[in-house]
Amino acid sequence: MSEGGALPGRLRPDVEEQYLIWRPILEGMVSLEAVETGAVSLERLMQLNGLLDMRAAIQREAMDDRP
């Protein structure tokens, strides 16, 4: 096991609980500062996560359609 008790390639439970917040930050859609100062609302973070889910689904479908 890695540091913090998480399995390699898996998020620690505390980070997984906050993934809704971290995902748009990691994708470069918002800054950590904007989240920390409240410039980005939870509603906006949820919208961004929905867009990221849609993009992932489109990419999966495109990969499945490859010959």
Backbone torsions as a table, in degrees:
resi	resn	phi	psi	omega
1	MET	NA	151.1	179.8
2	SER	-88.6	179.8	180.0
3	GLU	-57.3	138.5	179.8
4	GLY	85.2	1.5	175.9
5	GLY	83.0	3.7	179.7
6	ALA	-84.6	147.7	174.8
7	LEU	-73.4	147.3	177.3
8	PRO	-56.4	134.5	-179.6
9	GLY	83.2	1.2	179.5
10	ARG	-120.5	146.2	177.3
11	LEU	-76.4	146.5	171.6
12	ARG	-64.4	150.6	-178.4
13	PRO	-55.3	-38.6	-179.3
14	ASP	-67.5	-35.5	178.2
15	VAL	-73.8	-39.2	178.8
16	GLU	-60.0	-37.8	178.2
17	GLU	-63.7	-28.4	-177.8
18	GLN	-101.5	10.7	-174.3
19	TYR	-59.9	-32.4	176.2
20	LEU	-55.3	-34.6	179.5
21	ILE	-84.6	-45.7	-174.1
22	TRP	-71.3	-31.3	-175.0
23	ARG	-58.2	-52.5	177.6
24	PRO	-63.1	-30.7	176.9
25	ILE	-66.5	-48.5	-179.0
26	LEU	-63.7	-29.4	178.7
27	GLU	-82.9	-3.0	178.1
28	GLY	77.5	17.8	-178.7
29	MET	-84.3	-27.5	176.3
30	VAL	-142.9	161.0	178.1
31	SER	-97.2	156.5	175.4
32	LEU	-59.9	-39.7	179.3
33	GLU	-60.6	-42.9	-179.8
34	ALA	-63.1	-36.3	177.7
35	VAL	-70.9	-46.8	-177.1
36	GLU	-64.2	-33.4	-179.2
37	THR	-87.2	-6.5	-179.6
38	GLY	84.1	9.6	178.7
39	ALA	-67.5	-22.1	176.2
40	VAL	-113.8	125.6	-177.8
41	SER	-82.8	162.5	175.3
42	LEU	-61.7	-38.4	177.6
43	GLU	-59.1	-42.8	179.1
44	ARG	-66.2	-39.7	177.5
45	LEU	-61.9	-38.3	177.7
46	MET	-66.5	-40.2	176.5
47	GLN	-62.1	-44.4	179.7
48	LEU	-62.8	-39.9	177.1
49	ASN	-63.2	-38.3	176.3
50	GLY	-62.1	-41.4	177.0
51	LEU	-65.7	-39.7	177.5
52	LEU	-65.3	-38.1	175.7
53	ASP	-62.2	-43.3	179.7
54	MET	-62.9	-44.6	179.5
55	ARG	-61.8	-41.8	179.0
56	ALA	-63.6	-40.0	179.3
57	ALA	-65.2	-41.4	178.0
58	ILE	-63.5	-42.8	179.4
59	GLN	-65.7	-40.4	177.0
60	ARG	-62.3	-43.9	-179.7
61	GLU	-64.2	-39.7	178.4
62	ALA	-64.1	-38.7	178.6
63	MET	-66.9	-37.5	179.2
64	ASP	-68.0	-28.3	-178.7
65	ASP	-81.7	-9.0	-179.3
66	ARG	-68.0	142.4	179.3
67	PRO	-68.3	NA	NA
